[in-house]
Amino acid sequence: MPASDSSAKSTNNPLLVLGKITAILDAFSLAKPVLTLGDIREATGMPTSTVQRLVTNLTSQGFLDREEDAYRIGLRMAYWAAPATRGKEVLDVISPLLKELRDTTGETATFFKAEQHYRVCVALAETRHALRREMHVGKVLPLHAGSAGRVLLAWDQELLDSVLQDQLESITESTITSSEDLAAVVKQTRADGFAITVGEREDGASGLSAPVFDSSANLLGALTISGPTLRMPLEQCQAWVETLLETAEHMTRLVGGRFPGEGKS
């Protein structure tokens, strides 16, 4: 078959084209909602001519909206996406991502919500390792100990102010019991966008957490990876930060959420 015929067949293959379109749409994120053609080309690795052709077509069909010399996900996509989660509980939406995070890291992936001055496990995908931290849906834990607590406090000033008035109980030698120290690490958590703790609630256990937001940019909950420090030393936790943040962002997108400070599209 002549090369030109092969190229034409490849270009017209709907599955190959769909894969390229998916790659372009996947290049956009809450952290990078607006991209130039050069950004898209760099993110996808596709030739300039291919990117230009597909982006032009996607824009004409409403998949993308043009913003001066750049592009963002089209508003028409939000219209199509709405029925995907309508009528589904938030936990039904995020549970598959908990399993993906568990499978990627090999450790337990958990979702916590704040209830008064405590955090409650509302969903989890448990590690398959025999050695594991005990965790179950409905487990109630203190807010001042552990990475999930820091995240839940970092984006809820009223709750933080209230917890800082409490007597902070010592659970392990690493538990923060000073209001000043807790306020400082919570402030750092908000600046970093995530938290890592080792041994605060349970000796020999580590955790890293990131926030998930709702459509009003309010905190929905904390996504956490947790496990024995033997498998999760600080260096390993740091290596998983990007994976954690990507999953938390994906959850935020699936529930129609947005980051604080971002305008609605």
Summary of the structure (lengths in Angstrom):
residues: 265
radius of gyration: 21.6
end to end distance: 47.0
largest distance: 77.8
contacts: 825
relative contact order: 0.12
helix: 45%
strand: 19%
